Amino acid sequence: MRDFIITNSSRLELSMRLMDILVLEIAGAVAGLIHFHIPLSETPPIHVVLLHFGCALAFLVFPQLDLYGSWRGRSLWDMFLRLAASWALVLLIGLFFSFLIHHVGNVSRLWMFYWYGIGVAFLVTYRAAAYFALRFLRTKGLNNKRVVIVGYGSTGREMHRRAMEQDWAGYDVKAVHAAPEDAGKILDPSVAHLGSLEDIPSYVEANHIHEIWITLPLLASPKLQELQYLLRNTLVDIRWVPDILGVQMLSNKIGNFLGLPAVDLNQPISSGLNGIVKEIFDRVFATVALVLLLPLFIVIAIAIKRSSPGPVFFRQPRLGLNGRTFNVYKFRTMKVHEEKDKVTQATKNDPRITSIGAFLRRTSLDELPQFINVLFGDMSVVGPRPHALQHNEMYKDLLETYMLRHRVKPGITGWAQIHGLRGETDTVDKMAARVKFDLHYIQNWSLWMDIRIIIWTAFKGWTGTNAY
């Protein structure tokens, strides 16, 4: 009874395919009533032809677009997007078909638009209902898949933890193969411990295991080869989840390189097409900001010149994208002085800071000229704050992930700054905390995240008590 859905997966897939066709047929008929106010059979014949052609095409195309595989453990939104894109592709092919038979001029584009929208709504609704019904069954111990985890390092333990906590995903870890040093770290004492790789095939067969998750570290090539040989006759699903949690990198996206799968370990999310979007947003935002802030710039410039002799702007070399050096612009907040071999960070009651400079630092107005750097392409509106070159030299050897923050453009404001991590970093712990937040931003970047940080900065400013 517990394995009914799993053992009848092919019949269930056929049922879902037929259900999709029924749903799309109904959606087309409803779209006809909304648009034409008459049954679709009373409209030009091309609409009925397209209705049946599109549904038949969906029956054939949807399986090729991975719409009927198991969706447990995967994002529901990904399913919805895939459904919408697949249905759009089918309708485009249907429109092209009407062109080939010289009836495209008789097709109502508005009817097709209604059909698409209603079709997506119907597909999403019933798929979501099925998705949550299956989740409910899994929480009751039904429709679960029995799993063996091979390798119990940081990734293996994390996979086991998630399988235990996310019971709706329906994965029941039955056994673990762990190295001797990891054997005592098994999260669930009821889980069997397989001492050697040779024990795995017999255990899988005897206990009707459905999946094997291999989470061995990247350096375990000999064990992977041995395991491949041992599992050659094992007819279950095998997933390889490389143990890379211990490798502090920016990403683990799998792509195609020279025709072979490759894993990008330090390619930021904000690269490629995302990078173009972020670049356009930065340049437009910086241009608008500089135009609007021009009167304020003039007032601040006059105040700086009156407070002490010297230039309005302060320039200092910083590391930018991929370690390229550029000069960062700020309003000058200190009396003119010279530092040859090191940069001394501002401290509380620092005598070098001018009266207007203290106000500019406290309100972060001294950072506004960096919109010029954004316009030049050296910086981004949001990103890790650029540090002095001497600090980079100091911390790159003290913090192993420190230099990863330079894989993206530095920013005027950032995730660390709105969480209070700004100003003086006089201890390694303070810098480590800032780097942690910077890497979280890089690994989880989105345009919406940038907008949230900008809004937070605009209305609440940077927080923190250690900014002098």
N, C-alpha and C positions, 0 to 999 in steps of 0.2 A: 504493500500500500504506500509506503514511504517513497518508493522509487517509481511510482506510477507515471508521473510526469516525465521523469528522465528517460525511462524505458520506452515511452510512447512519443518521444520528441518529434519524430518524423511525421506522425499523424497530426500532432498539434501544429506543426509548421504548415501542413497542407490546409488544416482548418483555418489558420490565420490568413493564409493566402486567399482562400475563398471568401473569408470575412472581409478582407480588404477590397475585393472586387465588388461585393455586395454594398459596402459602404460607399464606394466611389460611384456606383450606379445610382444609388439613392441621392448622393450629393449632386450629380449631374441633373437628375430629374428636379430636385428642389431648386437648383440654380435656374432651370428653365422656367419654373413657375414664378420665381421672383422677377426674372427679367422679361419674359414674354407674356406672363399672365395666362398662359395656356399650356396644356401638356406638351412635352417636347416632341411627341410624335406628330403634332400639328404644325411644327415649324419646318423650315427648309430641311430636306432629308440629310444634308451634310452633318447636322447636329447629332442626329441619332447614330449615324455612321461613326462620327468622332467619339461619341459616348462609348460605344461597344469596342471600337478600336483602342481607345485609351485604356479601358479597363483590361482588355486582353493583353495589351502591352505591359501594363503594370504587373499582371500575373507573371509575365516572363522576365521583366527587368528587375523588379524589387528584390528577388532572391540574389541577383548578381551584385546588388549594392549593400549586402550584409544587413538587411532589415529583419531577418528572421533568426539570427543567431542569438545565443543566450545573452541577455543584457544585465545579468546579475553582476554587481560590482562596477558597473559602468554608469556614466552620467545620464540622467533622464533627459537633460537638455540636449545632449549630443544626439539622442534618439530623435527628438523632435526636429532638430535641424536637419538630420539626415532624411527624415520623412518628407519635410518640406522641400528639400533640394531634389529628392528623387521624384516626387510628384511633379515638380516644375519641369524636370527633364522629360518626363513622359508626355506632358502637355506640349512642350516644344516640338517633340518628335511628331505628335499628332497634328500640330499646325503645319509642319513641313509636309506631312503626308497629304493634307488637304491641298497644299500648293501643287504637289506632284499630280494630283488628279484634277487640277484646274478648278477647284471649288473654294479656294481660299477667300475669294471675294464675297462668298455667301455666308462665311462664318462670322458669328457675332463675337467680337473680341470681349465685350462686356460679359457675355454669358460664360466665356472661358475663364474670365477673371473671377466671376462668382463661383464657378465650378472649382477653381483652384482653392479659393479661400474656404469654401464650405467643406471641400474634400480634406484639406489640412485639418480643419477644426474637428471633423468626424474622426479622422485617423488618430489624431492626438488624443481625443477624448477616450476612445475605446482602448487604445494602447496604454494610456495612463491607468485606466481602470484595471486592465489585465496586470500591469506592472505592480500596482499596489496590492492587488489580490494575491499575487505570487509572493510578494514581500510578507504579507500577513501569514500565509501558509508556512513560510520558512521560519518565522518567529515561533511557530507552534511545533517546529521540528519536522515539518513535512517538506518534501521536495529539496532536501539538502544533498550536497555533494560531499562525499568523504575524500579527505585530502591527506597526502603525505608531504611533509616539508623536508627537503634535502639541503642541509646547511642551516646553521642556527646562529649566524652572526647577527649584526645589527639589523640587516634587512629581514632575515628569517624570523627574528623575534618580533619585528614590527608587523610583518605579514600575519603572524600568529595572533598578535594582539588585536589587529583590526578584524580578523575573522571571528574572534571571540566577542568583541564589542559590537560589531555590525552584524548581528544575527540575522537581520533581514536579507543579507546577501546570500545566506544559505550555504556557507562553507563550514564543514565540521572537520577540524584537524584531528586525525586519528593517531598519527605517528610522526616522529621526528628523527632524522638522522643528524646528530650533532657531533662536532669534534669533542674530544675529551674535556677540553677547557670550557666548553659551552654546555655540557650535559647537565650541569647543576642549575642552569638558568632557564630550564623549560617552564613556561608560564603556568601550564596546567598539569598537575601531577598525575592525572588520569591518562594522559597521552603516552602511548608506547614509545620507548626509546630504542631505535634500531642502531646497534653498535657498529655494524659494517655495511658497506654498500651492497655486499652480496645478499643481505637479508631483505633488501627492498623488493625485488621481483616476487618472491614467494609471499611476502606480507601483502602486497598489492592484490595478488590473485586470491589469497585466502580470505581477505576482508572486503572484497568487492570495492576497491578504491576507484574513484572516478577521475581524480586529478593528482598529478605530482607537480609540486612547485619546487624548482631548483633555485636556491638562493645562495649558491656558493660564491666566494669572492672571485674577482677577475683573475687572480693569480693561480686559481685552482685548475689549470688546464689538464693536468694528468688525471685528476678525479673526474672531470667532465668527460674525458675520453673513455675512462673505465665505466662510468655510469651510462654513457651512450651504448656501449656494448652490452651491458647487463640488461638494459631496457629495450633491446632490439625486438623482443617478442611480446612486449607489454602493450596491449591495445587500450591505452587510456590517454586522456589529454595530458600533455606535458607542457608546463609553462616555465620559461627561464626568466627569473627576475634577478639580474646581476646584483650582487651585494656591493652597492656603490654609496650607501648611506654614510659609510665611514670616509668616503672621498668628498671633501668639501668643495663641490663645484657648483656652477650656476644652473646647469640644466642637465637633462639626460634624454634629450629628444633623439629618437631614432629616425634616420633618414636614409636616402639612397646616395651613395657616393661611388662613382665609377662602376655602377651596376651592382654594388654590394651594400648590404645594410651597414650603417655606421652610426655610432652614438656620439652626439655632440655633448661634451662635458662642460664646456665653459662658454657656450654661445648664449648670450642673454635673450630673453623673450622679446625685448625691445630692439630686435634686429630684423633685417629683411623688410617685408611689407610693413610690419609694425613700426620699424624704424623710420620709414618714410612718413607714416602718419604722425609719429611723434615729432619728427623734424618740421613738418608743415605747421603743426600746432604750435611748436615753440617759436618759429619765426613770426607767425601771425600774432601770437600773444605778445611777444616782445615788442613788435612794431606798435601795436595799440597801446601797450603800457608806456612806452617812451613818449608817445605823443601826449597821452593824458597826464603823465608825470612831469612834463617839461616845466610848468610853472613852479612845481615843488623843487625841482632840481635847481632852478635859478635862486630861489629863496635860500636853500641849503648852501649853495655855492657862496652866496654873499656872507652868510653866517660863518662859514669856515674861514674865509679870507679875513674877516674882522676878528676872529678868535686868536689867530696866530699866523705868522708869515709862512708861506709855502704854497704848494700847489693845491688845487681843489681835490683832485683825484689821487688816490694811492694805487700804485701798480706793483704787483709782486708775481714772480713766476710760480706757476702751479702745474701739476700733472693733469692732463686731460684724458680724452679717449685713447685707450691703449698706450698710455704713457707719454703721449705727445705733450711737450711743454708749451704753455701759453701764458700770457700776462693777464691776471685777473684785475678787474677794476673795482675800486671801492671809494667812497667818500673818505677823505683823510680825517682820522679821528685823533691822531697823536701829533705832538710837536715833531718837527722834522728832526730826525736823528739817524745814525748810521749803525748798522749791525753787520759785521764782516763775516764771521764764521758760523753764527747760529742765529736762530729766530727766537726771541724771548716772547712767550705768550703774555697777553695782557692779564694782569692780576687785579684783585680788589684794591681800590684806592691807588691804582697805578699813576705815578706822577707824570708820566708821559702823555696821558690822555687829557685832551683839552675839555673845556666846559661844554662846548657844543658836541664834542666827540663823545662824551659820556652819554648825552641824550641820544645821539644817533645810534650808538651801540645798544643802549637799553631798548630802543624801539626797533632795532634792525634796519633803520633807514639807511645806514651806511652800506648796505648790500645792494641797494637799488641800481647803481650803475652797472651791475652785472647783467642787466638786460642788454647792454651793449655787447657783452660777451656772447649772449644768446643769439643776438642778431648776426654776429660774426661767425657763428657756428661752433664756437669753442665750448659753450656750455648749453645746458638745458634748463628750462624753468624748474623742473623737479629732477632731483638726482642726488647722489651722495655729495656732501660738501667737499670742496677741494681743500686739501691741507698744504701747509708749507712744505717745500722740497725736503728740508731737513727732518721734518716729522715723518715723511715717507721713508727716508733712509733709516730712521730709528725703528719704526714700527713694523717694517716689512720682515724683519728678522725675529721680532718678538711675537707677532701674530701671524700664523701661517696662512690665513685667508685674507690678510690685509690688502694685498695688491689686486685681488679680484674686483674690488670696487672700482678699479680703473678700466674695467671692460665696458663701461658705459660713460657717457658724458657726465661731468659733475654738474650739480644743480644749484640754483639760488636758494631753494628750500628743499627739504627732504623728509622722508619718513622718520628718520632719527630726530630731526630738529623739532617736529611738531609733537614728539613724545618727550621733549625736555632734554634731549642729549645734544647740547650745544655749548659753545664757549670753551673754557679752559679744559684741556685733557691732560692733567698733570700726573695721572696714574695709568698704568697699562689696563686696569679694569675698566676705567672710563672709556678708553679708546676701544676696548674689546666690545663693550656694550654698544657703542656707536656703530662699529663695523657689523655687528650682528643685525642691527636694524637696517643698515644699508644693504646687506646681502638679502634680507627678507624682501626689501623693495625690488631689487633686481630680479629675484626669482619669481616674484608674484606680480610683476608690472602689468598694468592695463591703463588705457587712456582714462578710464573712469577713476582709477586710483590716483592718477596725476591731478585730475580735477578736484577730487576730495581733499588732497593735500593743499592745493592752491586755495580752496575755499576756507579750509581751516586756518591757513596762514593769514589770509586776508582779514578774517573776522576776529580771530583770537590771537594772531601773531605767534611768534616762536615762544615757547615756554622754557623755563629753566632758571635756576637761581645762580648758576655759575657762569653767566655771561657778563663780562665786565667791559 
